[in-house]
Amino acid sequence: MDVDVLTKVVLGLPGVEEHEGWAGQPVFKVRNKSFAYLSEDGTRLMLKALREEQEALVAEDPEVYSPAWASSRFAWVDVDIAAADDEELRELVTEAWRLSAPKYLIKQLND
């Protein structure tokens, strides 16, 4: 997926704001909770996930997905944007957003 299209997909989710991260890279947040980090060069996307999802993605396709870090029940998965399936990437972005979004915003997406 083209990084510009990916950015539009992410920003198209309810309540999403783009911020500048600690290294100058784009960080996507919903209600001040981060759920996605785009690399400075636009080739990789780090997404919030559940630990089980991170493990499954890495096991399924380690050339596309790699573990980033984990904390409590969440883990982050690093995605090679060019190698990822576009539809699966859309789903993963939406799921990462759902893990951080409040219920009223999730309801807006479903309406």
ABEGO torsion letter per residue (X at the ends): XBAAAAAAAAAABBGBBBBBBAAGBBBBBBGGBBABBBBAAGABBBBBBBAAAAAAAAAABAAABBBBBBBEABBBBBBBAAABBAAAAAAAAAAAAAAABBAAAAAAAAX
